[in-house]
């Protein structure tokens, strides 16, 4: 296959759960050898999309392809080309690591010799040497993630889809898993979902962002960042509604957006501005005139965090439901890798 040909393709993917539209007409592709960050707020439809791209969940509309072959639920070969590590790794925790991995091989219909060779390979790939005799429940969460990753690598798939592989890990384990992903990316096409934006900036050159079940951004990090205009962030001590009202309608400024909330009515707002110096003067003047305590006022340089906030906050919520679909909803639909 041409190195520039897509290894992962989402073509108009849509999926609903009852009245809730989890994913709506999402399309993107990932070329061979790419390591792409897949981002979105909670309930954006990330896990649902990834399940459709692994063949473990069939779409209501659109097509998922791996290596140019449709994942239509009938053929097993395309699904075997994808290694999937779900956010909540399905493991038999009373089993020892080697026994569990041997069981994975039996599920794949592999003979004894093939299983032994696969176990040796994935143990090395996931850095599990010295832990194969341990029962899974005695391992740290980081090493349990490695066991799940070893299972995802079992048939040596060319594509890996990783859903929050560092969620809940301590900083040292996050670094180790991140380094492992980077090493695997030398041979695999990888789609990485995470809420840790600095992690994406560290390892990915391209991101795909969805919000409200819809695609809101897709491109290289530097290009997406450069598309944003000037912006300022303002941290005030005031009721949120009061702060939003005070900074609304300022000349040369867009509508204020809440970035974060803190203790004691502390709220951080972001405004898109035409000129950051003029905007800073107007904001400071309004805060002083209305007796609002101004904690911080600064120019926002383009970052992935800013791109993420701008694109996801502009997206409208799913019209079929007053709240976004919980990411955990599709978990009951199966966790096959």
N, C-alpha and C positions, 0 to 999 in steps of 0.2 A: 504493500500500500504506500502511496505517496506520503512522505513525511509531513506535508502540509494538509493532508486530508483530515477531516474531523474524526477523532476517536470517540467522542461523546457528542450526541446531537439531541437537543430538545426542539421539537418542531410543533409549535402550537399546543403545548401540553396544557390540559385542563383536568381538574379533579374536584368533585364536590362530595361532601359528607352531609347528606340530608339537604337542608336549606343553606348550608354554609359552603361557599365557593372557596376552597382552600388554595387552588392554583387556577389562574385564568390566562390562557393563551400565551404561555411562556415559551420563548424561542431563544436559543443560543447554541453555540458549539464550542468544543474544546479540541484543539489540535494535538496530534501526537507529540508527546514530550513536554506538554505544558503543565505547570503547577498553578492552578487557578483558585483564588479565594472565592467562596460562595457565601455571601453575607445577606443579612436581613434581621429585623427585630424579631422578638418572640412572636409566634403566630403568623409569620410572613409566608409560610408555605415551603420553607427550605427542606425539612425532613420529608414532606410529602413528595416534593420534586425529586429528591434523591432516591426515594423508594421506587418512583416510576423509572428512573434512569438505571436502576439495578434489575428491573423486571420483577421485583417482589410486590409491586402494586401496579395494577393496570390503570391507565388513564381513561377518563370518560371521553376525552377528545384529544386529537393530536397524536404524535408518534415520538417514541424514544428509540434511539439507535446507538449501538456500540459497534465501532469498526465498520460502519455502513450497513449493519444488519438490524432489522427491526426487532425490538423486544415485544413481541405480540403475545407472549404467554404460551405459545405452542412449541417453540424450539428451545432446548436447553443450552445449546452451544453458545449463543450470544450472552446468556446470563453467566456462563462459566468464564467469560472474558472479563467480568467485573468482580473485583474484590470489594466487599462492602463492610465497613466498620460502623455500625449504628451508634448513636449516642449512648444508649443503654445496652451495653454489650451482652448478648445472650451466652451465658457460660454455665456449665454444670460445676458448681463451685466445690462440691465434695470430691470431684475427680482430681487426680494428679495431672499436671500439665501434659505429660507425655500421653497418658491415657486419653485425655480429652482430644488431643490432636490426632491420635490414632482413630478415635471415634469420628472425627471430622472426615478423615480419609475414607472410612467405611461408608459414610453418608454419600460421598462422591463416587462410591462404587469402585474404589481403587484396591488393588491386590496388596498383599502383605509387603512385598519388596518395594512397590511404588510408594506405599505409605511410609515405610522406614526412610526412604530417600527424601520424601517431601518433608517429613518431620525434621530431619537433619538440616535441610535447606532453610525452612522457615524459622527454626530456633536460632540459627545464625543471623538471619535477616532481621529478626525482631529483638536481637540481643537478649535471648533468654537462657544462654549458657549458665549453668549452675543453679537453675530454678526448675528444671524439668521434672524433678522428683517431688516437688512441693505440691501440696493440695492448693487448689486455686483460691479457696477462701482465706488462706494464710498470707496471700500476697498483698502488697500495697495496691492501691487503685491504679497507679502507674504501670505496675507489672501486669495487673489484670488487663489493662488496655493493650499491653504488648501481646498477651495471649490472644485477645480478640483480633489484633492485627495479624498475628501468625496464622490464625484461621482464615482471615481474608486473603492471605497470600498463598494459601495451600496449593491451589492449582496453577500458581504462577501466572495470574491474569495480567494482561498489559495495562489494565485500567484499575485505579483505586478510587473509591469514593468514601471519604472519611467525614463522619458527622460528629463534630465537637470532640475530637480525639483527646484534647487536653482539659476538658471540662472537669472541674473539681480536683485537679492535681495541684500539688504544691509547686512553688517556683522552680525548684531543681528538677522535678519530674517533667514540668512543661518544657524546659530547655532540652532535656534528653529526648522526649517524644518529638519535639520540633526538629532536632538534629537528625533523628531517624527518618522523618518524613522527607527532609531535604536529601538525604542519601538515597532513599527509594526513588525520588523524583529523577535521578540520573538514568533510571531504566524504565520508569512507569509514567503514564499519563495520570495526573492526580487532580481531583476536585476536593478542596478542603473547606469545610464549613466550620466557622468558629465565631465566637463573640469577642475574642481577644484581638482587637484591631492592630495593635503593634506587632502581633505575631504574623498577621497577613502582610503588613508592610515589610517585615523582615524577610519573608520567604517567597512571596508571590509578586510577580510583575503585572498581573492582570486580576481584576475582580469582576464578579457578576453580582449585582445587588437586586434583591426582590423585596417588595413591601406590599402588603395587602393582597398577596397572591399574584402580583404582576411584576414584570421586569421593569426596573426603574433606572438601571445603569449597567453598562457593560463596556469595559475597555481597559487599556493600560493605566496603572496608577498615576503616572505622571500626566497623562492626557486628561484624565478625569479631574485631577486637582487643578490643572491649568484652566479648566472651563469655568471655574468659579470666579466671581467678581470679588471686590473688597467686602469685608464684613468686620463688625466689631462685636465683642461680647461684653456684657454689662452684668456685674454682680451687685445686687441690691438687697438690703434688708427691708422687706415690705411684703404685704399680702400679694400673692401672685396676680390676682385680678387687678389690684391697684398698680402694680409694676407694668403689666401689659397695657393697661389703659393709658398710663403716663407716657409710655414710649411709642404709642400708636400715632400715626399720622405726622410724624416728624418730616420736615422737608429733606429730600435726598435720602430717605431711609425707607426700607421695606418694613413689612409688618414684623414685629418682634416674635421670636419663637423661643419656647422654654427649652433650654439645654439640660439643666439639672436643678434639683431642689435640695436644700440643706436644712439644717436645724435652725430654729428660731426665725422662721419666715425668710430665710436666705434663699434667693432664687437667681439663677444665671440665665440671661436671655441673649439671643443672637439676633443681629439685624444686618441684612444686606444693605450696603451703602454705596452711594456714588463717589463720595470723597471721605476717606476715613478721618481726616483732620477736622473737617467741618462737622461731620457727624459726631465726633467725640465732644466738640464744644457744645453742640445742641443737647446731647444726652446729659452732660455735666450740668448745664444750665437748668434743664427740666428737673433733674434730681434735687438741685439746690432750691429751686423755686417751690417745689412741692414737699420739701422736707423729707425726702427719701435718703436713707443712708447709703452712700455709694462706696462699695468695698473695692471693686476693681473695674477698670475700663481698659480694654486692650484691643489691638488690631489682631485679627485672626489670619494667620498665614495658611495657605492651602495645605490641608492634611487629609488623610483618609477619613479620620473621624468627622471632619467638617463635611466632606462629600457624602458620607453615610447619613449624617443628620439631615442635610439639605434634601437629599433624594428621598429618604424614607418618610420624612415629615410632610413632604408635599403630596405623597401618595394618599389617595382616598381609601378609607376602610372598605372592606367587602360590603356591597350593598345589600346582600341577603342576610346579613347579621349585624347587630349593633356593635359587636366586638369581633376582634380578629380570631381566626380559628386557632385553638391551642395546638402547639407543636406536638403535644402528647397524644392528641386524638387519634392520629393514624397508627400509633404504636401497636394497638391491638390488632391491626390488620396483618401483622406478621413481621418477623425480623430475620428472614432468611438472608444469608449473605451470598 
